[in-house]
Amino acid sequence: MYPHVVRRGTGQWGRRELLKAAWVGPAAAAAAVRSKAGGQAPDSPASLEEAAAEAYRAGFSAPPLERVRIGFVGVGLQGGIHVRNFLGLEGVDVVAVCDIDEPRAEEVASWVVEAGGAPPLLYTRGETDFKRLCERDDVDLVFNATPWRWHVPVCVEAMETGKHTAVEVPAATTLEGCWRLVETAERTARHCVMMENCNYGRSEMMVLNMVRQGLLGDLLHGEAAYIHDLRSIKFSDANEGLWRRRHSVERNANLYPTHGLGPVAQCMDINRGDCFDYLVSLSSPARGLAKYAAKRFGADDPRARVRYALGDMNSSLVRTRRGRSILLQHDTTTPRPYSRLNLVQGTRGVFAGFPDRIFIEGEAEGEDWSDVEPYRERFEHPLWSEQADNAEGAGHGGMDYLEDYRLVRCLLEGTPTDMDVYDAAALSAPVELSELSVARGSEPVEFPDFTRGAYRTRPPLGIVA
Ligand SMILES: NC(=O)c1ccc[n+]([C@@H]2O[C@H](COP(=O)([O-])OP(=O)(O)OC[C@H]3O[C@@H](n4cnc5c(N)ncnc54)[C@H](O)[C@@H]3O)[C@@H](O)[C@H]2O)c1
């Protein structure tokens, strides 16, 4: 049986699933070959490769860097935010900029020079010019903020050429892509970090601190979402408008699971004590984009007549191996205020976001939510206490600065990164898993365990400062 995706229902495998089932990845394939051949000598190349992968899974750190020399691939809106952050950090050089939009690459390169850096080399010869950037031997980190379809190819190229890589969210939009990232990181012994900025949100980090100090008791349940009215962005003539709408035409799934799920997963020690087990998913009808396009462009406009696959509200329920439940939602196409839900429920109480509220048994009266403000002083995360002034004014309320700051610290100090390739894969996997479940009438679909069992002994993320 395909080791990574197991359907729990009774129906037959479709052609697509069978094709996917053939992809087991080099390490798994090597293991299968070994077991057929009756095992390999302990010092055979295959055994050494597997031992190295096992060591990587236990917690990978690379030798400390004297400076972090960064090559950027994709410097649109979000890439630009990161470049600004890195230009303000000690120990960082932006040495190369790659974008298919040459004027934008030149503009971003001019920021580097204004900040006192040497002019970065530009790579603007088309969609695969990132390969020339990766060939350089003076780049330590390839930072990837391209559209989704380029996430895996750029990261894999970077790791294959000996660089660490950091990628915007989601790291991959297929299970095959998730496995390629994991297996390339293990084989090349490089970092592959998904830049989930919401894990560094002030409230999210405070909740992590509350959880670590036992305020909420034993965790039972979480609620996570990406509810963000992106209708005008999806029809814009620039930036995400050029590529994001296509995914809504092609896929009925949770296309963007990581912002809500990342912080809840961190509280629940996913990949570090617990592991996502399976999910069920269903989608509402898809009306939002066609209605919006008809109103804005006219009912006969092709953008109003196209058949959108993406149900406006996708809801999944995730179960973890320790039996916890998570509601995970995605809605980018209806008129609705922004929310990531950010709810964490334990045996002693509950925290909920958007707006922030809390209820702790013994500290709250009756059935009403308590004001969270008095808790902020008690449970502010030390990273925020330390860095709030520096983060002020940076992208997405400062959390983008903190994630960039932490990435650089880890590379300079040679410690494991806060988020690693297993988090990138597990948090991105719901894209295809929800698509499979929706297509099969909400049948449960198993998560791969990207850590191959190592989640049982990997230590939880501490309160880093
Ligand atoms: N973490 C967050 O809060 C957040 C917010 C916005 C976007 N994002 C993510 O950031 C990524 C980029 O989004 P964006 O809003 O910056 O989009 P964008 O369209 O503004 O930027 C993408 C850039 O990549 C360039 N590009 C496209 N193909 C390329 C290729 N093959 N090689 C080099 N450059 C290429 C484009 O010219 C553009 O400049 C996406 O993955 C998105 O999901 C994350």
PDBQT file of the ligand as one rigid body, heavy atoms in Angstrom, charges set to zero:
ROOT
HETATM    1  N1  LIG A 501       3.130  35.171   4.729  1.00  0.00    +0.000 N 
HETATM    2  C1  LIG A 501       2.269  36.085   4.296  1.00  0.00    +0.000 C 
HETATM    3  O1  LIG A 501       1.629  36.787   5.059  1.00  0.00    +0.000 OA
HETATM    4  C2  LIG A 501       2.120  36.267   2.828  1.00  0.00    +0.000 A 
HETATM    5  C3  LIG A 501       1.484  37.392   2.307  1.00  0.00    +0.000 A 
HETATM    6  C4  LIG A 501       1.409  37.528   0.930  1.00  0.00    +0.000 A 
HETATM    7  C5  LIG A 501       1.945  36.547   0.117  1.00  0.00    +0.000 A 
HETATM    8  N2  LIG A 501       2.538  35.460   0.647  1.00  0.00    +0.000 N 
HETATM    9  C6  LIG A 501       3.142  34.427  -0.210  1.00  0.00    +0.000 C 
HETATM   10  O2  LIG A 501       4.286  34.996  -0.822  1.00  0.00    +0.000 OA
HETATM   11  C7  LIG A 501       4.438  34.468  -2.138  1.00  0.00    +0.000 C 
HETATM   12  C8  LIG A 501       4.483  35.625  -3.120  1.00  0.00    +0.000 C 
HETATM   13  O3  LIG A 501       3.297  36.367  -2.998  1.00  0.00    +0.000 OA
HETATM   14  P1  LIG A 501       3.252  37.921  -3.364  1.00  0.00    +0.000 P 
HETATM   15  O4  LIG A 501       2.048  38.480  -2.757  1.00  0.00    +0.000 OA
HETATM   16  O5  LIG A 501       4.560  38.533  -3.076  1.00  0.00    +0.000 OA
HETATM   17  O6  LIG A 501       3.049  37.785  -4.934  1.00  0.00    +0.000 OA
HETATM   18  P2  LIG A 501       3.598  38.752  -6.050  1.00  0.00    +0.000 P 
HETATM   19  O7  LIG A 501       2.919  38.346  -7.302  1.00  0.00    +0.000 OA
HETATM   20  O8  LIG A 501       3.523  40.167  -5.586  1.00  0.00    +0.000 OA
HETATM   21  O9  LIG A 501       5.159  38.375  -6.124  1.00  0.00    +0.000 OA
HETATM   22  C9  LIG A 501       5.643  37.247  -6.784  1.00  0.00    +0.000 C 
HETATM   23  C10 LIG A 501       6.921  37.682  -7.497  1.00  0.00    +0.000 C 
HETATM   24  O10 LIG A 501       7.536  36.531  -8.068  1.00  0.00    +0.000 OA
HETATM   25  C11 LIG A 501       7.971  36.860  -9.388  1.00  0.00    +0.000 C 
HETATM   26  N3  LIG A 501       8.085  35.596 -10.126  1.00  0.00    +0.000 N 
HETATM   27  C12 LIG A 501       7.111  34.851 -10.690  1.00  0.00    +0.000 A 
HETATM   28  N4  LIG A 501       7.641  33.728 -11.224  1.00  0.00    +0.000 NA
HETATM   29  C13 LIG A 501       8.978  33.782 -10.982  1.00  0.00    +0.000 A 
HETATM   30  C14 LIG A 501      10.065  32.921 -11.290  1.00  0.00    +0.000 A 
HETATM   31  N5  LIG A 501       9.895  31.754 -11.917  1.00  0.00    +0.000 N 
HETATM   32  N6  LIG A 501      11.307  33.316 -10.919  1.00  0.00    +0.000 NA
HETATM   33  C15 LIG A 501      11.521  34.482 -10.278  1.00  0.00    +0.000 A 
HETATM   34  N7  LIG A 501      10.523  35.335  -9.964  1.00  0.00    +0.000 NA
HETATM   35  C16 LIG A 501       9.268  34.973 -10.297  1.00  0.00    +0.000 A 
HETATM   36  C17 LIG A 501       6.915  37.812  -9.896  1.00  0.00    +0.000 C 
HETATM   37  O11 LIG A 501       7.383  38.592 -10.972  1.00  0.00    +0.000 OA
HETATM   38  C18 LIG A 501       6.636  38.641  -8.645  1.00  0.00    +0.000 C 
HETATM   39  O12 LIG A 501       7.498  39.760  -8.559  1.00  0.00    +0.000 OA
HETATM   40  C19 LIG A 501       3.273  33.517  -2.322  1.00  0.00    +0.000 C 
HETATM   41  O13 LIG A 501       3.698  32.237  -2.002  1.00  0.00    +0.000 OA
HETATM   42  C20 LIG A 501       2.246  33.958  -1.316  1.00  0.00    +0.000 C 
HETATM   43  O14 LIG A 501       1.403  32.916  -0.891  1.00  0.00    +0.000 OA
HETATM   44  C21 LIG A 501       2.639  35.306   1.980  1.00  0.00    +0.000 A 
ENDROOT
TORSDOF 0
